[in-house]
């Protein structure tokens, strides 16, 4: 985590003062922003559910 923060351009002083939670959120946001678009669409597409979908899920 520390090295990843340095790769983002944060200084060692920044990382010492920064709460762990903030660093994890910054890294997560950077990863989401820099993930190629073809990997973002895999399995995560949202469709509008029809009654047939609901029936299939509920059995």
VEXBAKOL-724828 format. One record per residue: residue in three letters; x, z, y of N, C-alpha, C in turn. Coordinates in steps of 0.05 Angstrom, whole numbers, plus 32768, in hexadecimal, padded with zeros to 4 digits. Layout:
N
ALA|X|Z|Y|X|Z|Y|X|Z|Y
...
// end
This chain:
59
UNK|8011|8000|7FE8|8000|8000|8000|8012|8000|8019
UNK|8026|8010|8019|8038|8012|8030|8045|7FF8|8036
UNK|804F|7FEA|8022|805C|7FD0|8025|8048|7FBB|802F
UNK|8030|7FBC|8025|801C|7FA9|802D|8015|7FAD|804B
UNK|8015|7FC6|8054|8011|7FCC|8070|8027|7FC0|8081
UNK|8040|7FC2|8077|8056|7FB7|8086|8054|7F99|8087
UNK|804B|7F8C|8071|8047|7F6F|8071|8032|7F66|8085
UNK|801F|7F78|808B|800A|7F71|809F|8015|7F73|80BB
UNK|802D|7F7E|80BE|8038|7F80|80D9|8037|7F9C|80E5
UNK|802E|7FAF|80D5|802C|7FCB|80DF|8048|7FD7|80DE
UNK|804D|7FE9|80F1|8067|7FF6|80F1|8066|800F|80DF
UNK|807D|801A|80D9|807E|8032|80C9|8070|8049|80D7
UNK|8072|804A|80F2|8065|805F|8102|8046|805B|8100
UNK|803D|8042|8100|8020|803D|80FD|8017|8047|80E2
UNK|8026|8042|80CE|801D|8049|80B3|801E|8068|80AF
UNK|8030|8075|80BC|8031|8093|80BA|8019|809F|80C7
UNK|8010|8094|80DD|7FF9|809F|80EC|7FDE|8096|80E1
UNK|7FDE|807F|80D4|7FC5|8072|80CC|7FB9|8080|80B3
UNK|7F9F|8087|80B4|7F92|8092|809C|7F92|807D|8085
UNK|7F94|8087|806D|7F95|8076|8056|7F7D|8063|8055
UNK|7F65|806E|805B|7F4D|805F|805B|7F4E|8046|806D
UNK|7F59|804A|8085|7F5B|8034|8098|7F6D|801E|808D
UNK|7F83|8026|8081|7F96|8012|8076|7F89|8002|805F
UNK|7F7A|8010|804E|7F6D|8001|8038|7F58|7FEE|8043
UNK|7F49|7FF6|8058|7F36|7FE3|8063|7F43|7FCB|8071
UNK|7F5A|7FD0|807E|7F68|7FBA|808A|7F72|7FA6|8075
UNK|7F7D|7FB1|805F|7F87|7FA0|8049|7F70|7F90|803C
UNK|7F5A|7F9D|8038|7F43|7F90|802C|7F39|7F79|803E
UNK|7F37|7F7E|8058|7F2F|7F6A|806B|7F42|7F52|806C
UNK|7F5C|7F58|806B|7F70|7F43|806A|7F6E|7F32|8051
UNK|7F6A|7F40|803A|7F67|7F31|8021|7F4E|7F1F|8021
UNK|7F38|7F29|802C|7F20|7F19|802D|7F23|7F01|8040
UNK|7F31|7F05|8056|7F34|7EF0|8069|7F48|7EDA|805F
UNK|7F5A|7EE2|804D|7F6F|7ECF|8044|7F6B|7EC5|8027
UNK|7F54|7ECB|801B|7F4E|7EC1|8001|7F44|7EA4|8003
UNK|7F50|7E92|7FF4|7F47|7E76|7FF6|7F29|7E74|7FF0
UNK|7F1C|7E61|7FFE|7EFE|7E5F|7FFC|7EF5|7E58|7FE0
UNK|7F05|7E4A|7FD0|7EFC|7E43|7FB5|7EFB|7E5C|7FA3
UNK|7F0A|7E71|7FA9|7F09|7E89|7F9A|7EF3|7E9C|7FA3
UNK|7EEB|7E99|7FBD|7ED5|7EAA|7FC7|7EBA|7EA3|7FBB
UNK|7EB6|7E89|7FB3|7E9D|7E80|7FAA|7E98|7E85|7F8C
UNK|7EAC|7E8D|7F7D|7EAA|7E90|7F60|7E98|7EA8|7F5A
UNK|7E81|7EA2|7F4E|7E70|7EB7|7F43|7E63|7EC9|7F58
UNK|7E67|7EC4|7F71|7E5C|7ED6|7F85|7E46|7EC9|7F96
UNK|7E3D|7EB1|7F8D|7E29|7EA3|7F9C|7E0E|7EB2|7F9A
UNK|7DFF|7EB1|7FB0|7DE6|7EBF|7FB1|7DD0|7EAA|7FB2
UNK|7DBC|7EAE|7FA0|7DA5|7E9C|7FA0|7D8C|7EAC|7FA4
UNK|7D77|7E9E|7FAC|7D5E|7EAC|7FB0|7D50|7EAE|7F95
UNK|7D49|7EC6|7F8D|7D3E|7ECB|7F73|7D21|7EC1|7F71
UNK|7D1B|7EB5|7F5B|7CFF|7EAC|7F56|7CF3|7EBF|7F41
UNK|7CDA|7EBD|7F3C|7CCD|7ECE|7F28|7CD9|7EC9|7F0D
UNK|7CE2|7EB0|7F07|7CEF|7EAB|7EEE|7D09|7EBA|7EEB
UNK|7D18|7EBD|7F01|7D31|7ECD|7F00|7D2B|7EEA|7EFA
UNK|7D17|7EF4|7F08|7D0F|7F10|7F04|7D06|7F16|7EE8
UNK|7CF6|7F03|7EDD|7CEC|7F07|7EC2|7D03|7F06|7EAE
UNK|7D17|7EF4|7EB3|7D2E|7EF2|7EA1|7D3E|7F0C|7EA1
UNK|7D41|7F18|7EB9|7D51|7F31|7EBA|7D42|7F48|7EAD
UNK|7D28|7F4A|7EB2|7D19|7F61|7EA8|7D10|7F5D|7E8B
UNK|7D12|7F45|7E81|7D0C|7F40|7E65|7CF0|7F3B|7E61
// end
